[in-house]
Amino acid sequence: MYNQNLGVVAAEAGDAVRLPRRPRHRSSAQPLGVCRRRAAYTSFHKREIETQTDMYAIVKTGGKQYRVERGQRLLVERLAVEEGADVALEPILFRSEEPVFDKAGLESVKVTAKVVAHVRGEKLRVFKFKPKRGYKRRTGHRQDLTQIEVTEIAQGKAKAAAKPAAAKPVAAKAAVEKPAAEKPAAAKAPAAKAKAPAAKAKEESSDGA
């Protein structure tokens, strides 16, 4: 604040001169603190948008779903795999430039992780109490877990759908079966003609008798 009494040597001094008040210049620019906060806010959201477009996948293991990225370490339910071995995780969603969540598209997605160690979770205290019965039980539990590290998240080319080529063999079989069915009918015709003279001979013998 500007002190209006500044420059007055004494009230009785006749030669005392009041100093001119410094004019205030209000600029249209914003204060430095506001600019810094706005720059920090913009950079934070810019980083957030960039991380949202990174490649990640959602996998399912042990009845639970996890969002994983390459190089991430996480704890999952105990896996029956030795330490240091690789394990393939089941993807249910893949996100890179566009999300993939259909069954046909997920067949080309491969999520591989490496088993780092087999550990146990924190101990949980379980206390049971029944009033007026003197029933008190205290137990503990530690869940068996596996620590894994995601080593690869890749998407290959989708397999082309198989063309329906089964119609041609069926048509060929039908064409082969038709001549085979006509041949027995042609073979039976001479046998019927051979029986006709025999029947005529029997009639003549019966007339002569």
C-alpha positions in Angstrom: 0.0 0.0 0.0 1.1 3.6 -0.7 1.6 5.7 2.4 0.1 9.1 1.8 2.1 10.7 4.6 5.4 9.6 3.0 7.6 12.6 2.2 6.1 14.9 4.8 9.1 15.9 7.0 7.0 17.7 9.6 3.6 19.2 9.9 4.9 22.6 10.8 7.5 22.7 8.1 6.5 25.2 5.4 8.9 23.9 2.8 7.6 20.3 3.1 6.4 19.0 -0.2 4.1 16.0 -0.6 5.6 13.5 -3.0 3.5 12.6 -6.0 1.6 9.3 -5.8 2.9 6.7 -8.1 0.2 5.8 -10.7 -0.9 2.2 -10.9 -0.8 0.6 -14.3 -3.2 -2.3 -14.6 -2.0 -4.6 -17.4 -4.2 -7.1 -19.1 -1.7 -9.9 -18.5 -2.6 -12.4 -15.7 -0.5 -12.7 -12.5 2.5 -14.9 -12.6 1.0 -17.4 -10.1 -2.1 -17.9 -12.3 0.1 -18.5 -15.3 2.2 -21.1 -13.5 -0.9 -22.9 -12.2 -2.5 -23.0 -15.7 0.7 -24.2 -17.3 1.0 -27.0 -14.7 -2.6 -28.0 -15.2 -2.2 -28.1 -19.0 1.0 -30.2 -18.8 -0.6 -32.6 -16.4 -3.6 -33.2 -18.5 -1.4 -33.5 -21.6 0.6 -36.3 -19.9 -2.7 -37.9 -18.8 -4.0 -37.9 -22.4 -0.7 -39.4 -23.6 -0.8 -42.2 -21.1 -4.4 -43.0 -22.1 -3.3 -43.6 -25.6 -0.5 -46.0 -24.6 -0.9 -49.7 -25.3 -2.3 -51.8 -22.5 -4.5 -54.9 -22.0 -6.9 -56.3 -19.5 -6.2 -59.9 -18.6 -8.1 -62.5 -16.6 -6.4 -64.9 -14.2 -7.4 -66.6 -11.0 -11.0 -65.4 -11.4 -9.9 -61.7 -11.4 -9.2 -59.0 -14.0 -6.1 -56.9 -14.1 -5.1 -53.9 -16.2 -1.5 -54.5 -17.3 1.2 -52.7 -19.3 4.6 -53.8 -20.6 7.1 -53.9 -17.8 4.5 -53.8 -15.0 4.8 -56.0 -11.9 1.8 -57.2 -10.0 0.6 -59.9 -7.6 -1.9 -62.5 -8.8 -3.4 -65.7 -7.4 -0.9 -68.6 -7.1 0.1 -70.0 -10.5 1.3 -73.6 -10.9 4.4 -72.4 -12.7 8.1 -72.5 -11.7 10.0 -69.3 -10.9 11.6 -67.8 -14.0 9.2 -69.5 -16.4 7.0 -67.7 -18.9 3.2 -67.8 -18.7 0.5 -66.7 -21.2 -2.3 -64.6 -19.8 -5.8 -64.6 -21.2 -6.7 -61.2 -22.7 -10.2 -59.9 -22.6 -9.5 -56.4 -23.9 -6.6 -54.8 -25.8 -6.1 -51.1 -26.3 -3.5 -49.5 -28.6 -4.8 -47.1 -31.3 -8.3 -48.7 -31.2 -9.9 -51.0 -28.6 -10.2 -54.7 -29.4 -12.6 -56.8 -27.3 -14.3 -59.2 -29.7 -13.4 -62.8 -29.8 -12.0 -62.9 -33.3 -9.7 -59.9 -32.6 -8.5 -61.2 -29.3 -7.2 -64.4 -30.9 -4.3 -62.4 -32.4 -3.5 -60.7 -29.0 -0.7 -62.2 -27.0 0.1 -61.2 -23.4 3.2 -62.9 -21.9 4.5 -62.6 -18.3 7.5 -63.9 -16.4 7.1 -65.5 -13.0 9.3 -63.5 -10.6 8.6 -65.2 -7.3 6.0 -67.1 -5.2 5.0 -65.2 -2.1 2.3 -65.0 0.6 0.1 -62.1 1.3 -0.3 -60.2 4.6 -1.7 -62.1 7.5 -5.4 -61.6 8.1 -6.9 -62.0 11.6 -10.3 -63.7 11.8 -12.2 -63.5 15.1 -15.5 -65.3 15.7 -17.7 -64.5 18.7 -21.1 -65.7 19.8 -22.7 -63.8 22.7 -24.0 -65.6 25.8 -22.4 -68.8 24.7 -18.7 -68.4 25.6 -17.7 -69.0 22.0 -14.5 -67.3 20.9 -12.3 -68.3 18.0 -9.3 -66.5 16.6 -7.6 -67.7 13.5 -5.2 -66.3 10.8 -4.9 -66.6 7.0 -2.2 -65.8 4.5 -3.1 -66.0 0.8 -0.7 -67.7 -1.6 0.2 -65.3 -4.4 2.5 -65.1 -7.4 4.5 -62.1 -8.5 4.7 -61.7 -12.2 6.2 -59.2 -14.6 4.6 -58.5 -18.0 7.2 -58.9 -20.7 5.2 -58.6 -23.9 1.9 -57.3 -25.2 1.6 -57.8 -28.9 -1.1 -58.0 -31.6 -0.5 -60.1 -34.7 -2.5 -60.2 -37.9 -6.0 -61.6 -37.6 -6.5 -65.0 -39.3 -8.6 -64.9 -42.5 -11.9 -66.6 -42.4 -11.9 -70.1 -44.1 -13.7 -70.1 -47.4 -16.7 -72.5 -47.8 -15.0 -75.1 -50.1 -17.2 -78.0 -48.8 -19.9 -77.4 -51.5 -17.8 -78.6 -54.4 -17.1 -82.2 -53.1 -20.7 -82.7 -52.4 -21.7 -81.8 -55.9 -19.0 -84.1 -57.3 -20.2 -87.0 -55.2 -23.8 -86.5 -56.4 -22.6 -86.5 -60.0 -20.7 -89.8 -59.4 -23.6 -91.5 -57.6 -26.1 -90.8 -60.4 -24.5 -93.0 -63.1 -23.9 -95.8 -60.6 -27.6 -95.8 -59.8 -28.6 -96.0 -63.5 -26.4 -99.0 -64.3 -28.3 -101.6 -62.2 -31.6 -100.6 -63.9 -30.0 -101.2 -67.3 -28.7 -104.6 -66.2 -32.1 -105.8 -65.0 -33.8 -105.1 -68.3 -32.2 -108.1 -70.2 -33.1 -110.5 -67.4 -36.7 -109.5 -67.7 -36.6 -110.2 -71.5 -35.1 -113.6 -70.9 -37.9 -114.6 -68.6 -40.6 -113.8 -71.2 -39.7 -116.7 -73.6 -39.7 -119.1 -70.7 -43.2 -118.1 -69.7 -44.3 -118.6 -73.3 -42.9 -122.1 -73.4 -44.8 -123.0 -70.2 -48.1 -121.8 -71.7 -47.5 -123.9 -74.9 -46.8 -127.0 -72.9 -49.9 -126.6 -70.9 -52.0 -126.1 -74.0 -50.6 -129.3 -75.6 -51.5 -131.3 -72.5 
